[in-house]
């Protein structure tokens, strides 16, 4: 790993080579837990993107001609290497993102290697179809073909987890890629490039360019030789990407924001629900697009749930991400810290009550973390459904709780948002669970659980939470073009 003093030096990976950084043209990357610069990465321009696209274009013919099994061998070797370097990746992810190292070790990095392993074996999910038309005397055969160069843009909340969820299906399907990780969390992507070079992945198959969304990300989106864009991030940027790609008609997959609800009925198992919703609201500092930021509790159990829930949240340890018992680390950046804190003030301005968290209890941090971007898990009650904290994606350790009376009422209120990513329903009644599962306007509904994912199932959102679906079959379909060949039988 390159270093300059005590700082890591991240380099672009283009055409199988690491490009030396220009030290006068760098982006500082901050450790959120200390507020100090810990890495430097290149402030890449459109020129670097063009070079990367050229490398990917040149690699495409030979890579796309390899069989699935041959491509899969590379993915399996990458997965094995990640597993061998689990601790190094976990520590780097924690320092880069702010999350507890224990979470990176048990969730982010294992999922990254699993992505490669799963997609290496999932090519069997792609089944070509055929039929015959005896009248005209023809048979029809369908086949799938890689698109070419894909542009992959990943976010800062689950850096390696989500980047690999794009790279693995894209290259397994025979595409070559140009990736842009978030400029705030680039280190593990660079480490991944080192792994790819070590396993001998052919030059140009994966290219990683580091830099800001503009000009770097924008050039990837608008480059005429980039045939597909896969983006995970904010709805605002997703809307811009949709506008930029509309004229070219290139394929776009967008996994965007959410304003996710937990719906808790009177018959829910109270202890299990409290534990589940505590996790769903505050895991990874609430910086997961699937986190629960609205909690609807049926009136009969509202007071009991609120008391137990607040007590549970107060027990979460906030602090040094390197300590094994830390549950809540630092939010990712100072601008994001300011945004989240502003929404807590909005809640006060809008008449809400802070049940626990910021402004209620003191946060004691050690000297090494006193300048970090830490926010206590905060529970807010007493807001109307129209309040900013009930409508906007905050993306931090803040959740709002309210009561409801009837099933019909709560369905209408949960759906009264521009987002539609996920929801969770907590009840012992199978009929209730089934009815809500059918009527909630979201891409995923969990019942009596949260964040249990099968990669064989489709994942994505509706409304302003995105377009397209990801998963073993769905991702491979997204990264390929289906063709029909009609053959006259003589």
Order of alpha helices (4+ residues) and beta strands (2+ residues): beta-beta-beta-beta-beta-beta-alpha-alpha-alpha-alpha-beta-beta-beta-alpha-beta-alpha-beta-alpha-beta-alpha-beta-beta-alpha-beta-alpha-alpha-beta-beta-alpha-beta-alpha-beta-alpha-beta-beta-alpha-beta
